[in-house]
């Protein structure tokens, strides 16, 4: 995975893993292998919540508000080892969409 991704509050990003077999050459699995679990976790779901897709190997990261969150992907049940990977998601404001004027109550001088 790339080390970081920048996006705006008007965007989402797809993330996913590819699991390879031990063949020569290694071939990717089309579905999540039996006994393997993949978890996707956001360090701050208020900034960048993660929604795992039904295949269990892909997810979507939304942008809820400006800030930074780390998405951790954890793979367990692999023959070789338990593996983790991370990506830092930085969310910035989208383009200006409107202007809201606030007016206070009148006061005596």
Buried (B, 14 or more C-beta within 10 A) or exposed (E): EEEEBEBEBEBEBEBBBEBEEEEEEEEEEEEBEEEBEBBBBBBBEEBBBBEBEEEBBBBBBBBBEEBBBBBBBBBEEBEEEEEEEBBBBBBEEEEEEEEEEEEEEEEEE
